[in-house]
Amino acid sequence: MIDILFGRPALLATGLCQNARMIDPAPLPVSKLPDVETTIFTVMSELARKEGALNLSQGFPDFDGPGYLLDRVQHYLRSGYNQYAPMMGVPALRAGIAAKVRDLYGCEVDADREVTVTSGATEALFCAIAAVVNPGDEVLIFDPAYDSYEPVVRLQGGRCVRVPLHPPAYRIDWDRVADLVNDRTRLIITNTPHNPTGSAWDASDIAALERIVAGRRLFLLADEVYEHIIFDGRHHESLCRHPALYARSFVVSSFGKTYHTTGWKIGYCVAPAALTVEFRRIHQYVTFTSNTPVQLGLADFLAAHPEHHRNLGAFYQRKRDLLCALLADSRFRVVPSAGTYFQLLDYSAISAEHDVELARRLTVEHKLASIPVSVFYGTDPGHRMLRLCFAKDDATLHRAAEILCAL
């Protein structure tokens, strides 16, 4: 044995190499998404890191979550609550979500049968789409659309039908939507307040949607992760407010956006019991469950400090107003966003560059990272728009404005 292992290493190595050459090369997978590349958020954040630029591209704050919330998560982390949570989420958090939905939208939901906690809103979007979309189905989305929708639809064998929105208002042409809906339409994905444009629905949008879906066998997926970040006296038009719409809806939201803790990746889906059954069938084989101490800490904070989400719109409106005021003397055209923590800048008076090229150049040469809006369209409309995230400290916004005003 010693002779075999140590006495003839060269011969042994030669034999292994000869055997290795006889093995067939590993097969390459046939991609289900061959045209999908790394998301623009990852690309721009990595470029900002490499260039040492201010990162107003990816949508995350540069300040931390509330101290009480951090303390409660730390408490559970240190007190032995580190094993699996129930698949659908810890009971206290689901109860807190149900209470919030009732308080804000007058919608009575069953915490056990209609609320599911997920590993971020993106997982919830995936599970909802996978639950109802089958090969040959069509899904309506509104461009510019958040980039996770279409890949998931395609993975289910469905096809996205895109309805373009245009600046400055980015309003939906509901007559066009009505013309596009047909017997193959299985799902309409709504998003208000809207990422990336910052537009928000009003009662007329809800009324139009109700008319279109009445009598049809189709579902709704409401991406409402910015539900609490809405400005200028508007109220959020959640599909939970409207019984006829909620009856066919998956309503998705995010604790990361609300509590400045995007890295925790905790979201949730509220849906009628029959839809939740299908949703959970997918969810249990995607992540099964989510971080236990974080869920418990969120439950405590939601119960103790509901004023946080009630005041969040005013908190971010001050930041929006600050950024818009700082840019008033710039050459950008700025229409204040109606919601989210994003602000669009029309740069058509500054440059004729494509927005992807300008975003890259601003990051490399001027050390400010943004997001080009064209990447969210199926067909580039030729608009000259960049998206900035203003979920930043005031000092960061002042520095960003200095850079932009000098262009």
N, C-alpha and C positions, 0 to 999 in steps of 0.2 A: 504493500500500500504506500509506504514511504517512497519507494522507487517510482511508483506511478505518479504520485503527487509532486515530488520534488526532484527526482533523479533525472527526468527527461522533459523538462519544461518546454524546451524548444520544439521537440517532436510533438508534444501535446498541443502546444499553441498552433503549430502548423496544421495539425489535424482539425482543430476547431475552425481555423480560417477556411480550410477547404470545405468543411461541412457548411459553413456560413454562406459560401459562394453558391452552394447548391440549393439554398432556400429561395423560393420564389419571392420577388419583391412584394412588399406590403401593398394591398390594393388601396386606391384613393377613393374616398367617398364621392358619390354623386350628389352634389349639393342640391338641397331643396330651395335654397335662396342664393343662386349663383351671382346675382347682381347686387346683393346687399353687402355693403361695406361697413367699417367701423362707424358708429354714430358720430354725428357732427359734434355732440357734446364732449365725447371723449377726445376727438381730434383737436378741438379748440382748447380744451382744458390742458391737454398735454403740451400743445404749442405754447400756451401761456406759461406753464411751468418751465419749459425749456428756455423761453425768452425772458423770464423774470418779469412778465407783464401783469398788470392789474387784470384779474379774471372776472369780468362781468358777462361771461358767456354762459356757462352752465348755471342752472338755477338753484343755487344753494347760498345760504347766508354766510357772512364772515363773522358772525357773532353766535354765541352759544344759546342753548335752550334755557328755560327758566330754572333758577336754582332749586326750587322745591321739587321740580320734576327730576332733576339730576340726583337729588338726595334720596328720593323714593326709589329710583332704580338701583342706586347704590345699596340701599337698605335691603332690597330683595336679593341682590347679587350676593351680599354678605350673610344672608339669613337662610341659605339653603334652598332657595327657589330656582334651581338651575337645571331641572330636568324637563322633559317634554310637557308642554302645555296641551290642553285638549285640542284636537284637530281643528275645530271651528273657532278657537280662541278662548282665553280665560273668561269664565262667566262674568266676573266683575266688569271687565272691559266691554263685553258685548252688552251688558245691561246699561253701562254708561253711554254707549253709542245709541242704543234704543231711546234712552231718555233725552239725549241731545236732539235726535231726529224729531221726537214728539214736541220738544220745547221750541225748536226753530221752525218746523214745517207743519206741525199739527198732524203728523203721520204716526199712527200707532203701529209699531212693528214688534214682532215677537223676537226677543233677544235670542232665544234658543233655535228658532226655526227660520229666521230671516236675516240674521247678522252673522257674517263670517270675517274673521281677522285674517289678513294675508301678509306675506312678506313684501310689503310695498304695494302701491297702487298698480304698478306695472304687472305684478303677478295677478292681481285681481282682474285687470283688463284681459290678460291672456286667458284666464279661466272662464270668464264670461263669454268671450268670443268662441273658445273651443266648445263651450257647452251647447251652443245653438247653431253654429255655422257648419254646414256639410258641403261636400263636393257639389259644385254647380250653383251654390247660393251666391247672391249678390249682397254686398254691404255698402251702404252709403256713408261716405265720410266727407267732411268739409275741409277744403284746402285753403290755407296751409294747415295740414293735419299733423298732430304729434306723431313722431316717426315709428312708434311701436305698433300702431294699429294694423297697417297693411301687411307686414310680414306674418303676423299671427293669422290673419284671414287667409293668406296664401297657404300657410301650413295646413289649414283645414280643407284646402281644395276650393276655397271660395274666391271671389273676385271683387275688388273694391271699385265702386263707381264714385268718382270724385266730383264734388260740386265746388267750383272755385269761388273764393271770396276776394273782394278787391278793396284797396285803400280808398279813402281814409277810414271809412266806417266798418268795413268788413261785415256787412249785413248779409244774411242769407236770402237768396231769391227762392222763396217758397213755391212759387209757380213752377220754377224749374225742377225743384224737388218732386213736386206732384207729378210732373211729366216723366220723371225717371223711375219712380216707384212702380214695380210690376209684380207679377206672381213669383218671380225668382228672388225678389228682395226679401231677405230674411232678417236683416238687422240694420238699424240706423245708429251710428255712433255720434253722440252729441258731446259738446265740450264748452261749458260756460262756468265761470269766466274762462276765456279762450287763450290757450297757449298755442302759438306764440304771439298773437296779435294784441291781447289785452282787451278785446271787445267782450261785451256781456249781453245776454238775452234780456228781453223785456216781455211783458204779457202778450204782445202781439205774436212773438215767436212761439210761445206756448200754444196759443189758440190755433196758429197755423199747423203746428205739429199734430195737435189733437185731431184736426180735420183730416189730415193726410193718413193717419194710422187707423182711424175708425173703420171697423169692419174688415181689417186686413190681418192676415196671420203673419205678423212680423213682430220683432222684439226691438227694444231700445237699450242701448248701453250709454249711460250718462257718466262722462268723466268730469267729476266735480271736485277735483283735488284742491282747487283754489276757492272753494265755496265761501270761506270767511274773508277773503281778500277782495273786496268789492267797494267801490268808491262813490263819492258825490251823492249820498243819500239813496242810492239804488238798493234794492234787496235782491238776494240771490234767488233766481228762479230754479230751484231744485225740482227735479221730477217727482221727488217725494211730496211736494205740495199738492200734486194733482192726481187724484185717485185713478182716473182713467188711464193716465200715462204710467203711474207706478205699477199698475197691475201687470204690465208687460216689460218692466225695466229691471236692469241691474244698475244700481247707483253706487259709484266708486268714489272713495275719498282717501285722504292721506293725513296721517298724524305728523309726518316729517315736515310737510309744508306749513302746518298749523303751529307746530311747537319748535320750529327752527332746528330740527334734528333729522335732516334728510338721510344721514348715514345710518340711522337705525332701521330704515326700511320696514316700517309698519304702516299698512293701509288697511282698508276694509271694504266689503261689499254688502250693501243692503238690497235685498230682493225678496219678492213674494216667495212663500214656502216652496212651491213647486219648482220655481227657477233655482232657488237655493239648493235643492236636492241635486240638480244637475251640476250646478256650480261646484259643490263640494265633492262630487264624484271626480272632477278634474283636479281640484285643489289638493286633495289628499295624496295625489301621486306627483304633484309638482314640488311643493315644499313640505307637505303634510301639516306642519305647524310652524309658528314663529317664536322669536326670542321671549322666553318666559319672564325674566325679571323686568324687561322693558315693557311688556304688556301690563304687568301688575303696577308698575310705576305710572304708566299712562292712565290706568283706571283711577288711581288715587288722585292724580292731578286733575283729570276731567271732572271728578266729583267735587274737589275742593276749590277749583279755580275756573268756573265756567266763564268768568269775566274775561279770561284770556282770549278765547275765540270770539267773544262778543265785541271786544275792542280791537281785534286784529286789523280790521279794515282801516280804522282811524290811524293805527300805528304805521301801516304801510302807505296810507295816503300822504302822510307827512313826508315820507321819503320820496314818493312820486313827485309831490309838489316841489320839494327841494331840487331834485334833479331837473325837472322841467324849467324851474326858475333859473338855475345855473346855466342852462342851455339857451335861454331866451335870446342872447346876443350872438349865438353861433349861426352858422350857415345851414344847419340842419332844420328841417321842418318837423316840428314836434306836436303831435296831437295827443294830449294826455290819455293814458290808458284808462279804461273803465273798471278794470280789475286785474288780478294776478299781481306778481311783483316784477313784471316785465314792461319795458317801454320801447316802442318802435321809434326809430329815427329814419326819416326820409332824407337821403343824402344826394338826391338828384341835382341839387344846385352846387354840389361840391365836385362830383366825379361821375364819369360815365362807365366806370369799371363795373364788372359783374360783382355782385355782393360777396361771393365766395373769395374772389381775389382781393377785394378791398378789406374784408375781415382779416385775411391772412396778413396783408401788408400793414394794417393798423397794429396788429399784434407784434410783428417783427420790428417795424420801424418806429412805432410810437408807443409801444408797450401797453396796449389796451386791447383786451380780447373781447369780442362780441360774437353773436351768432348770425350768419346770413339766413334770411328768411326764405329764400328761393328753394332751399333744400327740403322744405316741408311741402312743396307742391309736386304733384305728379308731372305736370308740364310747367316749366319755368315761365311765369307771366311777364318777366322783364321788369318787375318793380325794382326800385332802388331802396331797399330796406335792410336795416340791421336791427337786431334785438339786443337790448341791454337788460341785465338783471340788476334791480336796485335794492335787493335784499342785502344791503351792505351798510357798514358804519358810515356816518356822515362824512368822516374824513376821506374815506375811499371815494365817495360820490363827488366830493370837492375836487379830488385829484383827477378823477375821470373827466369831469367837466373842463378842467384846465386843458387837458390833452385835446378834447373834442373842439373846444372853442378856438384852439390855435390852428385848426385845419383850414 
